[in-house]
Amino acid sequence: MESSKRASLSVVAIVSSLAALVAVVPACRTSKDTPDAQAMVDGGQASDATTATTAPSAATATSSDAGATTSGPCPADMIYVDSDFCPKVERECLEVETDNPNHLKICHEYAKGKQKCLTKTEQRRFCIDPYEYPNKAGAHPAWNATWYEAQASCKAHGKRLCWGSEWTAACEGPEHTPFPYGWKRDHDICNIDSFYIDPEKKNGNFLFSSKDPAVRHAELSRLDQSVPSGSMPGCKSGYGVYDQTGNMDEWAISDEKPIEKSRWAALKGGAWGHVRNQCRPASHNHMPEEWYYFWSFRCCKDAEGAPVWHPPADAGNVSAPEVEAKDFFPDPVVAKNPPGPSKRKYDYRDEKRHKAAVVKTRSADNR
């Protein structure tokens, strides 16, 4: 089905002014990162952008997971989340990185338990898939997805994309931690900090956007540094949701005022490279009709018997369009000889030591 995936998008009647969606721009990755204003105050809007300028031109979840249940208000293949969510939280960052390829402020460790909710908390009750689509332990996540394809695929299973704040609440868990696994960023726990492999182009177009399915699949496989869903057991939130930070960037529905060009869409979690890879940040600088090789998604659903949540009237968010249900990823993704995560991980401390050594050597040469 992959060969006809985007060609069939034109007959899905995806809504309103964007009905001609099949003519999407092939993976525009040109806008620069928005500086991170999030090191001390987490409101969820700061952008974790991984653009062409920076990302170079399991066990089955069960009710034994803390705070999680796979029965009752949710389908058996989903996790029930009941969270006292804080829309804007203040945390103390103990170690911040500022000199990195993405020009972001990356907090590597927060003071444990030292956080303050700056607004009134909101009770959120909803269902979320424990794994990235197709929501199967050990499966390869969907790849190269647009927001529209993600939403349509979720609807095909009676679900929807998660609101950004739902995604964050599920990631922070009952203890409201900045990372799904705690207070300190760790690339040995989740699939993050790999060195990117350069995407290749032909005639100015990315090969992962090729109309030739064989060419497209070969390039997606060559670039693939993901791991199977749930294969890193520590990369799990307190609710039992896997792989939210790192592995694949995940589409969500933004419930905030648009700050860049993504309108009603957001990308959460970051992929396998070196970005913040926290629960709160989101990327807003990509349009819903764009796709990229490490963009994926997971699905949410309103919990049975719980009030249906919508952003408050003063949120300023743009309403997402209606999308016809259609599974754009019906076949399992089988990458051909993928490289997987890089053996050496990006560490800003190593980079600082290397730069200092270079400066010292040059100073000695000039004596």
C-alpha positions in Angstrom: 0.0 0.0 0.0 3.0 2.3 0.5 3.3 3.0 -3.2 -0.2 4.5 -3.5 -0.3 6.1 0.0 -0.1 9.8 -1.0 -1.7 9.3 -4.4 -4.8 8.1 -2.7 -4.8 11.1 -0.3 -6.6 13.2 -2.9 -9.7 11.0 -2.8 -10.0 11.0 1.0 -11.7 14.4 0.9 -9.7 15.7 3.7 -11.6 19.0 4.2 -12.2 22.6 3.3 -9.6 24.8 1.8 -7.0 22.0 1.8 -8.8 19.5 -0.4 -5.9 19.5 -2.9 -3.6 18.1 -0.3 -2.0 15.6 -2.6 0.2 18.4 -3.9 2.1 18.8 -0.7 5.5 20.3 -0.5 8.1 17.5 -0.1 9.3 17.7 3.4 10.1 21.4 3.8 12.8 21.6 6.5 14.1 25.1 6.1 12.9 27.2 9.0 15.2 27.7 11.9 14.7 26.6 15.5 12.8 28.8 17.9 15.1 29.5 20.9 13.9 27.6 23.9 12.3 29.7 26.6 11.6 26.6 28.6 14.5 25.9 30.9 12.7 27.3 33.9 9.1 27.6 32.9 7.4 24.8 31.0 4.2 25.9 29.2 4.6 23.5 26.3 5.0 26.0 23.5 8.7 26.2 23.0 9.8 24.5 19.7 11.9 21.3 19.6 12.6 21.8 15.9 14.8 19.4 14.0 15.1 20.9 10.6 17.2 20.3 7.6 19.7 22.9 8.9 20.2 20.9 12.1 19.2 17.4 11.3 21.6 17.1 8.4 20.5 18.4 4.4 8.9 -5.0 24.4 6.8 -5.9 26.9 3.0 -5.5 26.7 1.6 -2.8 28.9 -0.6 -4.1 31.7 -2.5 -2.8 34.7 0.6 -3.3 36.8 2.0 -0.1 35.4 1.7 2.7 37.9 -1.5 4.6 37.5 -2.4 2.6 34.3 -5.2 0.3 33.5 -6.1 -1.4 30.2 -9.8 -2.1 31.0 -12.8 -0.1 32.1 -13.1 3.3 30.4 -10.6 2.4 27.6 -10.3 -0.3 24.9 -8.1 -3.3 25.9 -5.2 -2.0 23.7 -5.1 1.4 25.3 -3.9 3.0 28.6 -6.3 5.0 30.8 -4.9 8.2 32.0 -6.4 10.2 34.9 -4.2 13.2 35.5 -4.3 16.4 37.5 -2.6 18.3 34.7 -0.8 21.6 35.1 -0.8 23.7 31.9 2.2 25.8 33.0 4.8 24.5 35.4 7.9 26.1 36.9 11.0 23.9 37.4 14.5 24.4 38.6 17.1 23.3 35.9 20.4 22.1 37.5 22.3 21.6 34.2 21.6 23.5 31.0 23.2 23.1 27.6 23.1 26.1 25.2 25.9 25.4 22.7 24.4 22.7 20.4 23.7 22.2 16.7 20.0 23.0 17.2 20.5 26.3 19.1 18.3 25.1 21.9 18.5 25.4 25.7 18.5 21.8 26.7 18.0 21.0 30.4 19.8 17.8 31.3 18.7 17.6 34.9 15.9 19.2 37.0 15.8 19.5 40.7 13.8 16.5 41.8 10.4 17.5 43.2 11.1 21.2 42.9 8.3 22.4 40.7 5.4 24.8 41.0 2.2 24.9 39.0 1.6 28.5 37.9 -2.0 28.0 36.9 -5.0 26.1 38.1 -4.7 22.4 37.4 -7.1 20.6 35.1 -8.3 17.0 35.5 -7.7 15.1 32.3 -9.2 11.6 31.7 -8.5 9.9 28.4 -7.2 6.8 26.6 -3.8 6.6 24.9 -2.0 4.0 22.9 1.0 2.6 24.9 3.0 2.3 21.6 3.6 4.4 18.5 1.4 3.4 15.6 0.4 0.6 14.8 0.4 0.3 18.6 2.1 -3.1 18.8 5.0 -4.1 21.0 8.0 -5.0 18.9 6.6 -3.4 15.8 8.3 -0.8 13.6 6.5 2.6 14.1 4.9 4.2 11.1 7.2 6.6 9.3 7.2 9.5 6.8 3.7 10.6 8.0 1.8 13.8 7.5 -0.6 15.1 10.2 -3.6 14.3 7.9 -2.5 10.7 7.4 -1.9 10.3 11.1 -5.4 11.6 12.0 -7.1 9.6 9.3 -5.3 6.4 10.4 -6.3 6.9 14.0 -10.0 7.6 13.0 -9.9 4.3 11.0 -9.6 2.6 14.4 -12.2 4.6 16.2 -9.5 6.9 17.7 -7.9 10.3 17.1 -4.6 12.0 17.5 -3.8 13.2 21.0 -4.2 16.8 22.1 -0.7 18.1 22.9 -1.6 18.5 26.6 -2.9 14.9 26.7 0.4 13.7 25.2 2.3 15.7 27.8 0.2 14.4 30.7 0.7 10.8 29.7 4.4 11.4 29.3 4.9 13.2 32.7 3.0 10.4 34.5 1.4 10.6 38.0 4.5 12.2 39.4 4.6 15.0 36.8 8.2 14.5 35.9 9.9 16.4 33.0 11.0 13.1 31.4 8.9 10.0 31.2 11.5 8.2 33.3 12.3 10.9 35.8 14.2 14.1 36.4 17.5 13.6 34.5 17.9 13.3 30.7 19.5 9.9 29.8 20.3 8.6 26.3 20.8 5.1 27.6 17.1 4.9 28.6 15.4 6.3 25.5 16.5 6.3 21.9 17.9 9.8 21.7 21.2 11.6 20.8 22.1 9.6 17.7 24.2 11.3 15.1 22.0 12.0 12.1 22.5 10.3 8.7 22.4 12.8 5.8 19.2 12.5 3.7 20.0 12.3 0.0 18.4 14.3 -2.8 18.0 13.8 -6.5 17.1 16.7 -8.7 16.5 18.8 -5.6 14.0 16.4 -4.0 14.5 14.1 -1.0 14.7 10.5 -2.0 12.4 9.6 1.0 9.7 11.5 -0.9 10.3 9.7 -4.2 7.3 8.6 -6.2 9.1 5.3 -6.9 8.2 3.1 -3.9 11.5 1.1 -4.1 13.6 4.2 -4.1 11.6 5.7 -1.2 11.7 2.5 0.9 15.4 2.1 0.3 16.1 5.7 1.5 13.8 5.4 4.5 15.6 2.2 5.5 19.0 3.8 5.0 18.0 6.7 7.3 16.2 4.5 9.9 17.7 4.9 13.4 14.6 3.8 15.3 14.1 0.9 17.6 11.1 -1.5 17.8 8.2 -0.2 19.9 8.7 -1.0 23.6 12.2 -2.5 23.1 13.8 0.0 25.6 11.8 -1.0 28.7 13.0 2.0 30.8 11.6 4.4 28.2 8.2 4.3 29.8 6.1 6.9 31.6 4.5 6.3 35.0 1.3 5.5 33.2 3.0 2.8 31.1 3.3 4.6 27.8 6.4 3.8 25.8 8.9 5.7 23.6 7.3 9.1 23.9 10.6 11.0 24.1 12.9 10.1 21.2 12.6 7.3 18.6 10.1 9.0 16.4 8.7 12.5 16.4 4.9 12.3 17.0 2.1 14.3 15.5 -0.5 15.7 17.9 -3.3 18.3 17.9 -2.2 21.6 19.2 -4.3 23.1 21.9 -2.3 26.3 22.0 -2.3 29.6 20.1 -0.2 29.0 16.9 3.3 30.4 17.2 4.7 29.4 13.9 3.2 27.8 10.8 1.8 24.4 11.9 -1.6 25.9 12.6 -3.5 23.1 14.5 -0.7 20.6 14.4 2.3 19.9 16.7 5.2 17.4 16.8 6.0 16.0 20.2 8.9 14.1 21.8 11.7 14.7 19.3 13.1 11.8 17.3 16.4 9.9 17.8 18.7 12.9 17.4 19.9 15.5 19.9 17.1 17.8 20.8 15.4 18.3 24.2 13.5 15.0 24.2 11.3 16.1 27.1 7.6 15.8 27.7 6.6 19.5 27.4 8.3 20.9 24.3 6.7 20.8 20.9 7.7 21.7 17.3 5.3 24.1 15.6 7.3 25.1 12.5 6.0 22.4 10.1 2.7 22.5 8.2 0.3 19.6 8.7 0.7 18.5 5.0 4.4 18.1 5.3 6.1 14.8 6.0 9.6 13.7 7.1 11.3 10.4 7.5 11.1 10.2 11.3 7.6 11.7 11.7 5.1 9.2 13.2 2.2 9.3 15.7 0.2 7.5 18.3 -3.5 7.6 19.0 -5.8 8.8 21.8 -9.5 8.4 22.5 -12.1 10.0 24.8 -12.5 7.8 27.9 -15.9 6.3 28.4 -17.9 8.2 31.0 -15.4 11.0 31.2 -16.2 14.6 30.1 -15.0 15.3 26.6 -12.2 17.9 26.9 -11.7 20.9 24.6 -9.3 23.8 24.9 -10.9 26.8 26.7 -12.3 29.6 24.7 -9.3 31.9 25.4 -6.7 29.3 24.4 -6.5 30.9 20.9 -5.9 27.5 19.2 -6.9 26.8 15.6 -9.5 24.1 15.3 -8.3 21.0 13.5 -10.2 20.1 10.3 -12.4 17.0 10.0 -10.6 14.1 8.3 -12.2 11.1 6.7 -11.2 7.8 8.3 -8.6 5.8 6.3 -5.6 3.7 7.4 -2.7 5.0 5.5 -0.3 2.5 7.2 -2.2 -0.8 6.9 1.0 -2.9 6.2 3.7 -3.5 8.7 6.8 -1.3 8.2 9.8 -3.6 7.4 13.0 -1.6 7.0 15.7 -3.2 4.9 19.1 -3.4 6.8 18.5 -0.2 8.8 21.5 1.2 10.7 19.7 1.6 13.9 20.8 4.0 16.7 24.4 5.3 16.3 26.8 3.5 18.6 28.4 6.8 19.7 25.9 9.3 21.2 26.1 13.1 21.0 27.3 14.5 24.3 27.7 18.3 24.6 30.3 17.7 27.3 32.5 15.8 24.9 32.0 18.6 22.4 33.1 21.2 24.9 36.2 19.2 25.8 37.0 18.8 22.1 36.7 22.6 21.4 38.8 23.4 24.5 41.5 21.0 23.3 41.5 22.6 19.8 41.9 26.1 21.3 44.7 24.9 23.5 46.5 23.3 20.6 46.2 26.5 18.5 47.5 28.6 21.3 50.5 26.3 21.7 51.2 26.5 17.9 51.2 30.3 18.0 53.8 30.6 20.7 
